[in-house]
Amino acid sequence: MTNLFGQEVETPKITEIVKNNTARFDHFRNGEFAYRINVKGVPYQFTLTPEDVKGGILLAEDRAIIFMKFINRALKENTFQRVI
């Protein structure tokens, strides 16, 4: 992952992201639910679409492990974004 200054920043591993952590709903924009998660004090964001939810319930705050599938996808698609 590259930061705003063009420097390479190491992306956290999935285990570091979800272990004993909480994801919090941040906003809904352009048809996507955005969640924030802090990893070692650094805020990151990932999104879900209504198709991802498929009638499920999204809580304002939930265990990060619940979102592991979507966080993994965001990591693979380089959409797991550090929040400034």
C-alpha positions in Angstrom: 0.0 0.0 0.0 1.3 3.5 -0.8 0.6 6.5 1.4 -0.1 10.1 0.2 3.6 10.9 0.0 4.2 8.0 -2.3 5.9 5.9 0.4 5.3 2.2 0.7 3.4 1.3 3.8 3.0 -2.3 5.0 -0.6 -3.5 4.9 -1.5 -5.3 8.1 -2.2 -9.0 8.0 -5.8 -10.3 8.3 -5.0 -11.9 11.7 -3.7 -8.5 13.0 -6.9 -6.8 11.7 -9.6 -9.1 13.1 -8.1 -10.5 16.3 -9.8 -9.0 19.4 -11.0 -6.0 17.3 -14.2 -4.2 16.5 -15.5 -2.8 13.3 -17.7 0.3 13.5 -20.2 1.6 10.9 -19.0 5.0 9.6 -21.3 6.0 6.7 -23.4 5.0 3.7 -22.4 6.5 0.3 -22.9 5.6 -3.3 -24.7 2.5 -2.4 -22.0 1.1 -0.1 -21.8 0.7 3.7 -18.4 1.9 5.0 -16.9 0.5 8.2 -13.9 1.6 10.1 -11.5 -0.5 12.1 -8.4 0.5 14.1 -5.3 -1.7 13.6 -2.6 -0.9 16.2 -4.1 2.6 16.6 -4.3 3.3 12.8 -7.8 3.7 11.4 -8.7 1.8 8.2 -11.9 1.6 6.2 -13.6 -1.1 4.1 -16.9 -1.2 2.4 -19.9 -3.6 1.9 -22.6 -3.5 -0.7 -26.3 -4.2 -0.1 -25.7 -7.4 -2.1 -23.1 -8.5 0.4 -25.6 -8.2 3.2 -28.4 -10.1 1.5 -31.1 -9.4 4.1 -28.7 -9.7 7.0 -28.5 -7.3 9.9 -25.6 -4.8 10.0 -25.0 -3.5 13.5 -23.4 -0.1 14.2 -20.6 -2.0 16.0 -19.6 -5.7 15.8 -16.7 -8.0 16.2 -14.2 -7.6 13.3 -14.1 -11.4 12.8 -17.7 -11.2 11.5 -16.4 -9.0 8.6 -13.4 -11.2 7.9 -14.7 -12.2 4.4 -15.2 -8.6 3.4 -11.9 -7.4 4.9 -10.1 -10.2 3.0 -11.8 -9.1 -0.2 -10.8 -5.5 0.4 -7.2 -6.5 1.0 -7.1 -8.4 -2.3 -8.7 -5.6 -4.2 -6.6 -2.9 -2.5 -9.7 -1.2 -1.2 -8.8 -1.6 2.5 -7.9 2.1 2.9 -6.0 3.8 5.6 -8.2 6.7 6.9 -6.6 10.1 7.3 
